[in-house]
């Protein structure tokens, strides 16, 4: 009986040790996967900066597979997919990112972009508003600019104007906001105010696409630009 008990005792110890070892191995494997995912993410950013889109995309996809609970990796993957004109696929990644981190303002804003690219402006407006409401959003002027554009697309000129003027207040050097405001004002027949907005877009950043577009808009309105 003593021998039998002792054997049972030793068996329990060995089984417990093996279970603990298995748990440690699992935890180690998980940590290694996350380190690998981080390395892939950083290499992807380097490749994307150098316009090496294909390898960057592949690395981001692998990073997401290795660490599917990373909102940062999913947001980055969504950004690349959006750049590749795949808004529906991008939307999936942005949605997963905000599900993982509801306070991730950049991902929330990017979700709005993906929705707008699909013509789903009402949903885009809701996403932009959510992003703007989050305290850690570092570029709210961009959110208000895109909110203004979405309002303009849904024939809500007053709301569009308010959003664009807020964007300008937050960032007075943002030519895009002045240009889009000019488009909204011109569309409602307020041509003198539209001219002033286009002139500001031109003066703030004359070499930018918005500055150049403002010059053309001014010509259309009877100004030399």
C-alpha positions, 0 to 999 in steps of 0.5 A: 500500500505504501509503495502504491501510494508513493507511486501515485504521489510521484505520478501526480508530481510528474504529471503536474510538472509536465503540465506546467512545462507545457504551459511555459512552452505555450507562453514562450511560443506566444511571446516568440510569435509576437516578437516575430510579428513585431519584427515583420510589422517594422520591416513592413513599415520600412518597405512601405516607406520605400514604396515597396508595396508588395513585400510590405503588404505580405509582411503586414498580413503575416504579422496579423496572422501571428498576432491577430489581437493587435489593433495596430497591425490591423489598422496598418494593413487596412491603410495599405488595402485602402491605398490599393483601392480595396476599401471593402477589405480595408473596412474589415481590418479597420473594424477589427481594429476598433473592436479590439481597441474602441479608443483607437481614434486613427482606426475609427477615422480610417474606418470612415474613409473606407466606408466613404470610398464605398459611397456609404457616407452616412456610416462614414459620418458616424465613424468620423464623429466617433473618431473626433469624440475620442480624446486621444485623436491626434489629428482632429482637423483631418477628421473634421475635414473628411466629415465636411466632405461626407456631409457635402456628399450627402447634400448637407451644406450647412453641416459641411460648412461647420465641419470645414470651418472647425478644421480650419480653426484647428489647422489654419494652414490646411489648404484642403479645408479651404478648398473644400469650403470654397466648393461648398460655398460656391455650391450654395451660391455664395460666390464671394465667400467661395472666392475668399476660401479659394484664395486662402487655399491658393495662398496657404499652399500654392504648390499643393494639388489643392492650391492648384485646384483653387487657382483653377476654381478662381479662374472659373469664378472670373479671377485670374488666380 
